[in-house]
């Protein structure tokens, strides 16, 4: 996979975003210069698959959605001689949280400063463990914590779409980062920041 493309979830959360800002339109925004490394090790092969990850976080009591992505995501060790979803079993992903891109520069700065930089590590990693009966089992590591999540998946020609949600508190114990971000964005969020984040991942040959 070209490193400028990205995987998307798996979310994990990216997976994991609670956001604030004033412009909800999507665009690609580069993160600040201090980014974590998402390079493959000598034992990992970067996939040639195309991929896309979209996260949607929520604010206010009306649960208004804010969407975004990451600009630095890598997918490794896919078995490309096999069909979907078998070719993804055992494959891994890494996401640089500091490359978060929501289409709003101020929001991205807040996410970096108050959320990702306050985690144990801003890098999100994971493994696609199983695909069966429309359910994808994905192991996600964030904030030094590991969660095994079940997502739904659908197949369309040479593309797989994976959808699900994560909770940054219940799944990854990220109270410190959540509290900091909620405090910084409380006025814009009208006092309510939701902890669940929806993820949509598309991977294509």
N, C-alpha and C positions, 0 to 999 in steps of 0.2 A: 504493500500500500504506500502511495505517496504520503510523506509525512505531513504535507500540507492539507491532506484530506483528514477527516477524522471520524472516529468511531462514535461514536456516540458511544451507554449504561453503562446501561447500564448503567448510571446514573447514575450509576450510580449514580449522580448527585450528586450527577451529579451531581454528579452527579450532583453536586449537592448545592443547591443555590437558594438563598432567600435574598431578595434584592430590593434596592431602593434607587430612585432616580426619577426623572420627570418625563423622559422620552421612552415610550414603549416600542418604538420601531426597531426592527432587527437590522444590523449591519455588522460587518467584520471589523473589530477593533483590536489592535495589538495590545498586549499587556506590557507592563513596565519591564525594565531590563533584568531585574533579578527574578529569574524563572527557574523552577526545578528542572532537572534533566529527565527526559523521557526517552533517552537513547536505548536501543536494544543492547543486551549483553551479548557476549560472543556466542552464547548458546541459544539465542532467540533470533528468529528470522522474521523480518518485517513483512507483513502480508501485502499482496498486490490488490486486494479488494478495495473498492471504493466504499466510503462509509460516511454517515451523517448522524450526529447526535443533537437532539433538541431537548432542553429542559424547560419546564414551566413551574415557577414558584408563585406564591400567593401572598397578597397583602390585603389589609382592611377586613372588616367584618363581612363585607360583601364578597370576599374571596376573589379579588381581582387578580387575574393572571399576568405574569411578566415572563416573557420567553427569552431564551438565549441559547448559546452554545459555547464551545471551547475551540480555540484555534490550534491547540497542540494536543493531538490524540494519536496514539499509535496502537495498531493491532498486530499481534505476533502469532506465529506458529499455527496458522490455518493449514488444513489439509486440502489443498486446492485441487487435488485430483478427484475428490469426492464431491457429491452434490450437497446443497443446503438441505437440512441444517447440520448433517453429519460432519461437514468440513469445518465447522466451528467448535466441535467438541474438543475441549482441552486447550483451545486458543486463549491468549491472554491480551489484556489491554492496559494501557497506562494513559493517564490524563494529567496534564499540567494545570492545576486549578488556577494558577496565576495568569493563564491565558483566557480566562473567562471573557465572553463577549456578548453583551446584551443589547448593543446598539445605542448605549448611553454611556459616555465617558465617565461622568460623575458616578453613576451606579457601579460601573466596573471598578473604579477606584475604591469605592466603599466595600465592595465584595472582597477585593484583595486585602485592604488594610484591616477591616474589621472581622472578616470571616476566614479566608484561606490562610493568611499569615499568622492566625492565632490557633490554627490546628497543630497537632503534633507534627504533621508534614502537609504541605499543600498538594502533594501528589496523591492521586486516586488510582488504584490498581485493581485488577480483578481477573477472574477466569470464567469462561463459559463452560459449565460442568456437564449439563445434560439438556437434551431437547426431546420431549416426549408428549404426544397427545396435545399439541398446541401450547405446551408449557415449557418455558426455558428456565433452568436453574442456574443462577449466576452468583458467584462468590465475589463480594466487593469489599475492599479494604480502604478505610478512610479514618483519619484521626487516630491511627494506631489501633483501630477496632476492625473486626471482620464480621460481616453479615452475609448469610446465604439467603438470597431473595428469589422468589418465583415471579416470572414475568409471562405475559402472553406473547405468542408469536404467530405470524401468518406468512405464507410463501406466495410469491408472485413471479413467475418465470425465474429469472436469475437474481432475484432480490428477496431478502428476508427482512421483515419489520418486527421489531421487538418493542413491546410497550409495558410499562409498569410504574411503580412509585417506590420511593424510599422515604424514610423519616430521619432527619438529621439528629434528632435527640434519641428516639427509641432505638434506632439501628446503630448509631455511631457515637452516642454519648458526647455530642459536641456542644455542651451547654455553654462553655466559655465563649466560643465563637458566636453562637446564636445570641447570647445575651449582649455581646458587644455590638453585633450588627443591628439587632432590634433597637438597642438604645440609640445608635447613630441615626436610624431611619424611623424612629417612632412617630414623628410628626407626619412624615410623608405616608406612613403606613396607617395613620389614624389610630395608633395604639395597638394594632394587631398585625403580627407577623406569624404566618403559618409555618409549621415545621415539616410538612410533607411536600415533596417535589415529584412531579410527574416527568417521566423520561420516555422519549421516542427515539429508537435507534433503527437506522436503515443501513444494511450492508449489501453490496451488490458486486457481482463478478464483472 
